[in-house]
Amino acid sequence: MVLFAGGLFSAESAFFAVVPPLVPRLVQEVHLTTTEVGIMVAAYPAGVLLAAIPSMALVDRCGVRMTTMAGLGALVAATLGFGWGGSALLLDAARLVQGMGGAVAWAGALAWLTSTTPTGRRGTAIGGAVGAALVGMVVGPAMGAVASQVGRGPVFSALALVLAVLALAGPAGAPAGGRARRPLPALLRLLRNRQAITGSGVLFIVGIVGGTMGSLMPLMVAQHKGGAATIAAILAASYLLGALLNVLLGHLSDRFGRLVPTLFALAIVASLLPLLPAFNALLPLSIAAGFAGAAVSALWTPTAAMVTDGAAPGPAGHAVGVATMNAAWAAGGAGGAVVVARLADSAGFVPPFILVGGLCAATAVAAALSYR
């Protein structure tokens, strides 16, 4: 189960991370504006948001294995669609479906994992799972750089094949779904838990930061004469460092609590984001963007542990927790990417990064005051 979940998270995340290095080429091929780039980046979290509630209902009724396989099927179709789509509409639709499939697959696999892990080791388990996802995100930018040279079709077809093989190799045994138990009571219980609310709020900001970085950072690198390989290197380095930080923060959150690692990562992000547009050279921009991206990625482990700590016991209860996490992140990612891209279109890159950095600082203060 651990190997299967890690492989699933890694493969799905590789597809998510493959897009930013393709942005400069897609701008040329499809003639996208900055706002349209933001819409394409936002399509994935929008799909996650749409599938968040259906995913927890599917786990409740059909069980974690069937839910995970349904999500993998949607991922295969979306991967092929993005690889061979030739218009902005098709690309946006493929990203939307990929977000929906990712939400369903994550809900099944992560609920399976966390519901069978003791609370005292849950942060470590989540850290390993998120670390596996970030390993995929290390590979994804390199694949994007290759796709920018040889074309999207062959690269994305190969990734679809990997997803299909993963579905066939999935474990046969899993907690079975039963009669529908209406996940609303579990959701209400979660929404009354202050830890879960704090974690969901931070994940909302993580979505905004991710949407900002995914849509604007590639454009800033292109302005400094950097290409797809440079964007891929920045993302790969940030995700690799983020994977290590997630494993570390998972252990720390089990030992010292969930709040301290969260505040530490938020402080780094709030400090670095406003500085990114001020760099006039590619190298310092790349280094700062890499560290900022790693700190954003590291926020997933302690905040996901906050949410799952407040979830009802059992796979169905933890599916509600995973769906809540996905919805919080997706709402921030979908809305944030479009808003900051539109702001950058009209006012340049400086105001969006100052705004988002200020949001991170305010979130750290609010989390410190509200967490119990």
C-alpha positions as CSV (number, residue, x, y, z in Angstrom):
1,M,0.0,0.0,0.0
2,V,2.8,2.4,0.8
3,L,4.6,1.7,-2.4
4,F,1.4,2.0,-4.4
5,A,0.3,5.2,-2.8
6,G,3.8,6.7,-3.2
7,G,3.8,5.7,-6.9
8,L,0.4,7.1,-7.5
9,F,1.2,10.4,-5.8
10,S,4.5,10.6,-7.7
11,A,3.0,9.9,-11.1
12,E,0.1,12.3,-10.7
13,S,2.3,15.1,-9.4
14,A,4.7,14.6,-12.3
15,F,1.8,15.5,-14.7
16,F,0.9,18.5,-12.5
17,A,4.5,19.8,-12.5
18,V,5.2,19.2,-16.2
19,V,3.2,22.3,-17.3
20,P,5.2,25.4,-16.1
21,P,8.3,24.7,-18.3
22,L,5.9,24.5,-21.3
23,V,4.3,27.9,-20.6
24,P,6.7,30.0,-22.8
25,R,6.1,27.6,-25.7
26,L,2.4,27.4,-25.2
27,V,2.3,31.2,-25.2
28,Q,3.9,31.2,-28.6
29,E,1.9,28.3,-30.0
30,V,-1.6,29.1,-28.7
31,H,-1.0,32.9,-28.3
32,L,-2.0,33.0,-24.6
33,T,-2.1,36.2,-22.6
34,T,-0.9,36.3,-19.0
35,T,-4.5,36.1,-17.9
36,E,-5.1,33.1,-20.1
37,V,-2.0,31.4,-18.6
38,G,-3.5,32.0,-15.2
39,I,-6.7,30.4,-16.4
40,M,-4.8,27.3,-17.6
41,V,-3.0,27.0,-14.3
42,A,-6.2,27.5,-12.4
43,A,-8.1,24.8,-14.4
44,Y,-6.4,22.0,-12.4
45,P,-7.3,23.2,-8.9
46,A,-10.8,24.1,-10.2
47,G,-11.1,20.4,-11.1
48,V,-10.0,19.4,-7.7
49,L,-12.6,21.8,-6.2
50,L,-15.4,20.3,-8.3
51,A,-14.5,16.7,-7.3
52,A,-13.8,17.3,-3.6
53,I,-17.3,16.5,-2.3
54,P,-18.0,13.7,-4.9
55,S,-14.7,12.0,-3.9
56,M,-15.6,11.7,-0.3
57,A,-19.1,10.4,-1.2
58,L,-17.4,7.8,-3.5
59,V,-15.1,6.6,-0.8
60,D,-18.0,6.2,1.5
61,R,-20.1,4.2,-0.9
62,C,-17.6,2.3,-3.0
63,G,-14.5,2.0,-0.8
64,V,-11.0,3.3,-1.2
65,R,-9.8,0.9,-3.9
66,M,-12.6,1.6,-6.4
67,T,-12.3,5.3,-5.8
68,T,-8.6,5.3,-6.4
69,M,-8.9,3.3,-9.7
70,A,-11.7,5.7,-10.9
71,G,-9.4,8.6,-10.3
72,L,-6.5,6.9,-12.2
73,G,-8.8,6.3,-15.2
74,A,-9.7,10.0,-15.4
75,L,-6.0,10.9,-15.1
76,V,-5.1,8.7,-18.0
77,A,-7.7,10.3,-20.2
78,A,-6.7,13.8,-19.1
79,T,-3.0,13.1,-19.7
80,L,-3.6,12.0,-23.3
81,G,-5.9,15.0,-23.9
82,F,-3.3,17.5,-22.7
83,G,-0.6,15.8,-24.8
84,W,-2.5,15.9,-28.1
85,G,-4.8,19.0,-27.6
86,G,-4.1,21.8,-30.0
87,S,-6.2,24.7,-28.6
88,A,-6.5,26.7,-25.4
89,L,-10.0,25.2,-24.8
90,L,-8.8,21.6,-25.0
91,L,-5.8,22.3,-22.8
92,D,-8.0,23.9,-20.2
93,A,-10.5,21.1,-20.3
94,A,-7.7,18.5,-20.0
95,R,-6.3,20.3,-16.9
96,L,-9.8,20.5,-15.4
97,V,-10.4,16.7,-15.8
98,Q,-6.9,16.0,-14.5
99,G,-7.7,18.0,-11.4
100,M,-10.9,16.0,-10.9
101,G,-9.1,12.7,-11.4
102,G,-6.3,13.7,-9.1
103,A,-8.8,14.7,-6.3
104,V,-10.6,11.4,-6.6
105,A,-7.3,9.3,-6.6
106,W,-5.8,11.2,-3.7
107,A,-9.0,10.9,-1.7
108,G,-9.0,7.2,-2.0
109,A,-5.3,6.5,-1.5
110,L,-4.6,9.1,1.2
111,A,-7.8,8.2,3.2
112,W,-6.7,4.5,3.0
113,L,-3.2,5.4,4.3
114,T,-4.1,7.8,7.1
115,S,-7.1,5.8,8.4
116,T,-4.8,2.8,9.0
117,T,-2.0,4.8,10.6
118,P,-1.9,5.6,14.4
119,T,-2.2,9.3,15.2
120,G,1.2,9.4,16.7
121,R,2.8,8.4,13.4
122,R,0.4,10.1,11.1
123,G,2.6,13.1,10.4
124,T,5.5,10.7,9.4
125,A,3.2,8.8,7.1
126,I,1.8,11.9,5.4
127,G,5.4,13.3,5.1
128,G,6.4,10.2,3.3
129,A,3.4,10.4,1.0
130,V,3.9,14.1,0.2
131,G,7.6,13.4,-0.2
132,A,6.8,10.8,-2.9
133,A,4.5,13.3,-4.6
134,L,7.3,15.8,-4.6
135,V,9.7,13.3,-6.1
136,G,7.3,13.1,-9.0
137,M,7.3,16.9,-9.2
138,V,11.1,16.8,-9.5
139,V,10.8,14.6,-12.5
140,G,7.8,16.5,-14.0
141,P,9.7,19.7,-14.9
142,A,12.4,17.8,-16.7
143,M,9.6,16.0,-18.7
144,G,8.2,19.4,-19.5
145,A,11.5,20.6,-20.8
146,V,11.8,17.5,-23.0
147,A,8.2,18.0,-24.2
148,S,9.0,21.6,-25.2
149,Q,11.7,20.2,-27.5
150,V,10.2,17.0,-28.9
151,G,6.5,17.8,-28.6
152,R,3.8,17.1,-26.0
153,G,2.2,14.1,-27.6
154,P,4.9,11.4,-27.1
155,V,5.9,12.6,-23.6
156,F,2.3,12.7,-22.3
157,S,1.4,9.4,-23.9
158,A,4.3,7.7,-22.0
159,L,3.1,9.2,-18.8
160,A,-0.4,7.9,-19.5
161,L,1.0,4.5,-20.0
162,V,2.8,4.7,-16.6
163,L,-0.5,5.6,-14.9
164,A,-2.3,2.7,-16.6
165,V,0.4,0.2,-15.5
166,L,0.1,1.6,-12.0
167,A,-3.6,1.0,-11.9
168,L,-3.1,-2.6,-13.0
169,A,-0.5,-3.2,-10.4
170,G,-2.6,-1.8,-7.5
171,P,-3.0,-3.9,-4.4
172,A,-6.0,-6.2,-4.4
173,G,-7.0,-5.9,-0.8
174,A,-8.5,-2.7,0.7
175,P,-11.2,-1.7,3.3
176,A,-14.5,-2.2,1.5
177,G,-17.1,0.4,1.1
178,G,-20.5,-0.2,2.7
179,R,-23.9,1.3,2.8
180,A,-23.7,5.1,2.3
181,R,-23.4,6.8,5.7
182,R,-23.9,10.3,4.5
183,P,-20.6,12.1,5.1
184,L,-22.3,15.3,6.2
185,P,-22.0,14.5,9.9
186,A,-18.3,13.7,9.5
187,L,-17.9,17.0,7.6
188,L,-19.7,19.0,10.4
189,R,-17.5,17.4,13.0
190,L,-14.4,18.4,11.1
191,L,-15.6,22.0,10.7
192,R,-16.1,22.3,14.4
193,N,-12.4,21.2,15.0
194,R,-10.1,24.2,15.4
195,Q,-7.0,22.3,14.3
196,A,-8.7,21.2,11.1
197,I,-10.0,24.7,10.4
198,T,-6.5,26.1,10.9
199,G,-4.9,23.5,8.6
200,S,-7.6,24.1,5.9
201,G,-7.0,27.9,6.1
202,V,-3.3,27.5,5.6
203,L,-3.9,25.1,2.7
204,F,-6.1,27.8,1.1
205,I,-3.1,30.2,1.2
206,V,-0.8,27.4,-0.1
207,G,-3.1,27.2,-3.1
208,I,-2.9,30.9,-3.7
209,V,0.9,30.9,-3.5
210,G,1.1,27.8,-5.8
211,G,-1.1,29.5,-8.4
212,T,1.0,32.7,-8.2
213,M,4.3,30.8,-8.6
214,G,2.9,28.5,-11.4
215,S,1.6,31.3,-13.5
216,L,4.0,34.2,-12.9
217,M,7.4,32.6,-12.2
218,P,7.8,31.1,-15.7
219,L,7.0,34.4,-17.2
220,M,9.5,36.2,-15.1
221,V,12.2,33.7,-16.0
222,A,11.4,34.1,-19.7
223,Q,11.7,37.9,-19.2
224,H,15.3,37.3,-18.0
225,K,16.1,35.1,-21.1
226,G,15.6,31.8,-19.3
227,G,14.1,28.9,-21.2
228,A,12.2,25.8,-20.4
229,A,15.3,24.1,-19.0
230,T,15.8,26.9,-16.5
231,I,12.2,26.7,-15.3
232,A,12.5,23.0,-15.0
233,A,15.7,23.2,-13.0
234,I,14.1,25.8,-10.6
235,L,11.1,23.6,-10.0
236,A,13.0,20.3,-9.7
237,A,15.4,21.8,-7.1
238,S,12.5,23.3,-5.1
239,Y,10.5,20.1,-5.2
240,L,13.5,18.0,-4.2
241,L,14.3,20.2,-1.3
242,G,10.6,20.3,-0.5
243,A,10.4,16.5,-0.4
244,L,13.3,16.4,2.2
245,L,11.6,19.1,4.2
246,N,8.3,17.2,4.2
247,V,9.9,14.1,5.6
248,L,11.7,16.2,8.3
249,L,8.6,18.3,9.2
250,G,6.6,15.1,9.4
251,H,8.8,13.8,12.1
252,L,8.9,17.2,13.8
253,S,5.1,17.6,13.8
254,D,4.8,14.2,15.5
255,R,7.3,15.1,18.1
256,F,6.7,18.8,18.8
257,G,3.2,19.4,17.3
258,R,1.8,20.6,14.0
259,L,2.0,24.4,14.6
260,V,5.7,25.1,14.9
261,P,6.7,23.6,11.5
262,T,3.8,25.4,9.9
263,L,4.8,28.8,11.2
264,F,8.4,28.2,10.3
265,A,7.6,27.5,6.6
266,L,5.1,30.4,6.4
267,A,7.7,32.8,7.7
268,I,10.2,31.7,4.9
269,V,7.6,32.1,2.2
270,A,6.4,35.5,3.5
271,S,10.0,36.7,3.5
272,L,11.0,35.5,0.0
273,L,7.9,36.2,-2.2
274,P,8.0,40.0,-2.2
275,L,11.7,39.9,-3.2
276,L,11.3,37.8,-6.4
277,P,10.3,40.6,-8.8
278,A,13.2,42.8,-7.5
279,F,15.9,40.5,-8.8
280,N,17.4,41.8,-12.1
281,A,19.4,38.7,-12.8
282,L,18.4,35.2,-13.6
283,L,20.6,33.4,-11.0
284,P,19.4,35.1,-7.8
285,L,15.8,34.9,-9.0
286,S,16.2,31.2,-9.6
287,I,17.7,30.6,-6.2
288,A,15.1,32.6,-4.3
289,A,12.2,31.1,-6.3
290,G,13.6,27.6,-5.5
291,F,13.7,28.2,-1.8
292,A,10.3,29.8,-1.8
293,G,8.8,26.9,-3.7
294,A,10.4,24.4,-1.3
295,A,8.9,26.2,1.7
296,V,5.5,26.2,0.1
297,S,5.7,22.5,-0.6
298,A,6.8,21.8,3.0
299,L,3.6,23.3,4.4
300,W,1.6,20.3,3.2
301,T,2.7,17.8,5.8
302,P,1.9,19.6,9.1
303,T,-1.3,21.2,7.7
304,A,-2.6,17.9,6.3
305,A,-1.8,16.3,9.7
306,M,-3.9,19.1,11.4
307,V,-6.9,18.3,9.2
308,T,-6.7,14.5,9.5
309,D,-6.3,14.7,13.2
310,G,-9.7,16.3,13.4
311,A,-11.3,13.7,11.1
312,A,-13.7,11.0,12.2
313,P,-12.1,7.6,12.5
314,G,-12.2,5.1,9.6
315,P,-11.6,5.4,5.8
316,A,-14.9,7.4,5.2
317,G,-14.1,9.9,7.9
318,H,-10.5,10.4,6.6
319,A,-11.9,10.8,3.0
320,V,-13.9,13.7,4.3
321,G,-10.6,15.2,5.7
322,V,-8.8,14.6,2.5
323,A,-11.6,16.2,0.5
324,T,-11.6,19.2,2.8
325,M,-7.9,19.6,2.3
326,N,-8.3,19.3,-1.5
327,A,-11.1,21.8,-1.5
328,A,-9.2,24.4,0.6
329,W,-6.1,24.2,-1.6
330,A,-8.1,24.1,-4.8
331,A,-10.2,27.2,-3.9
332,G,-7.0,29.1,-3.3
333,G,-5.2,27.8,-6.4
334,A,-8.1,28.4,-8.8
335,G,-9.0,31.8,-7.6
336,G,-5.5,33.0,-6.8
337,A,-4.0,32.1,-10.1
338,V,-6.5,34.0,-12.1
339,V,-6.5,37.1,-9.8
340,V,-2.8,37.5,-9.6
341,A,-2.4,36.9,-13.3
342,R,-5.0,39.6,-14.0
343,L,-3.2,41.9,-11.5
344,A,0.1,41.2,-13.2
345,D,-1.4,42.0,-16.6
346,S,-2.5,45.4,-15.4
347,A,0.2,46.4,-12.8
348,G,3.2,44.2,-13.4
349,F,4.8,41.5,-11.2
350,V,5.5,43.5,-8.1
351,P,2.0,44.0,-6.6
352,P,1.0,40.3,-6.9
353,F,4.0,39.0,-5.0
354,I,3.8,41.7,-2.3
355,L,0.1,40.9,-1.8
356,V,0.7,37.1,-1.6
357,G,3.7,37.5,0.7
358,G,1.5,39.7,3.0
359,L,-1.2,37.0,3.0
360,C,1.4,34.5,4.2
361,A,2.5,36.7,7.0
362,A,-1.1,37.4,8.1
363,T,-1.9,33.7,8.0
364,A,1.1,32.9,10.3
365,V,-0.3,35.3,12.8
366,A,-3.8,34.0,12.5
367,A,-2.7,30.4,12.9
368,A,-0.6,31.2,16.0
369,L,-3.7,32.9,17.6
370,S,-6.3,30.3,16.6
371,Y,-4.6,26.9,16.8
372,R,-5.5,24.6,19.7
